[in-house]
Amino acid sequence: MGLLSRKSETAKLEETVDALPAQIADWTPAQRAQYSAQSDRAMREQHGIGEPSARR
């Protein structure tokens, strides 16, 4: 099962968006950060880009 049973980052983004208030102005700073992080992961997945390198 491994990789095939893993939920895609895009699917996780959809769940994140569904859980947020309808108006962006109503999002808390923590919700904005959560959306931004998940959106970045989904974009990298869609474009076939791996996770960013760790900072040194």
N, C-alpha and C positions, 0 to 999 in steps of 0.2 A: 504494500500500500504506500508507504513512505511519502514521496513527493506528490503522487497523484491524489492523495486524500487531504493534502494541505489546502487550506482556503487561500485563494489568491489575494494579493494585496488590494486589487481592485474591488473584490467582494467585501473585504474588510473596510475599504473606504466607503462603500455604499452603506454598510451598517453604521459607520461613524456618522455619516451625513444624516441618516434616518433618525439618529438619536439626538441630533442637535436641534435647537429652536429654529423655527422657520425663518426668522429674520436674523441676518448676520449681526446686526446691531445688538441683539440680545445675547450673543455668545460671550461667555466669560473669557478672560485671558487664557485659562487652562484649556478651554474648549477650542480656542483658536490655535493654540499650540498643538493640540491633539490632531486637529484637522490638517494643519500644515505638515506635520510629520507623516501622517498616513497618506496624504496626497503626494508627497515627495516619494514615498516608497512605491506607491502605485504607478507613478510616472516612470520611475526607474525600471519597474517590472515590465511595463508596456513597451518600453524602448529597448529592452534587453540589456540594460545597464546594471552592473552589480552594485552592491552596497558601496558607499564611498569609503575610501581608505581612512584608516584611523589616523588622527593627527599625531604628529611626533612631538 
